[in-house]
Amino acid sequence: GYLSPTDFFADRYRSFFLHKLVSLTFLVPLACYTVAQFKAMGTTVEGISNGRISSFLGASALTVLLLLYESLGGLTAVALTDTVQGFLMLSGFALMLAYIQSHGGIGPVVENNAAH
């Protein structure tokens, strides 16, 4: 069983160098994705607090919280978090569909939103 795509390359080609090269290549998009997530977390905290908590402080606090949670809980914590997040997203989507249907469909909702 492979734990990552780089493990496949290491096993398939029996190359330590290729394993490290693929690992380094994967770091670039991972870093971009991670920075975007932390920026979004900081912006969300700043918006919810009406600017009383800076974006940097919010992102930093949530980063520490995430590191503690994942360090203490391991992959089980990550799986649980993903499950809860998926449930919340599906619930939100269901609520959005119910709202749209209760207000006469997508056309009236869009028109009403555009009027405001």
C-alpha angles and dihedrals in degrees: 000000000000121000095198141006088259090062088059092053092047092051097040098047099024090224124140090190093053090048091055093042093053090046091053091046091054091052094070098063091036091055092049091049093047094049090050091052094049091047090051092049091050093047091049093051091047091050095046091049092047090239096308089115114047121233091243094051092047093049091046094050093047090047091055090046091050093048092050093046095049094041093052097038102035121194091334089064091048091050091048091049091050091049093050091045091051091049092050092048092050091046091050091049091050091049091049091052091048090050093050092048093047090053097053102272137295096306098061092041092053092044092049091048092049090051091059 
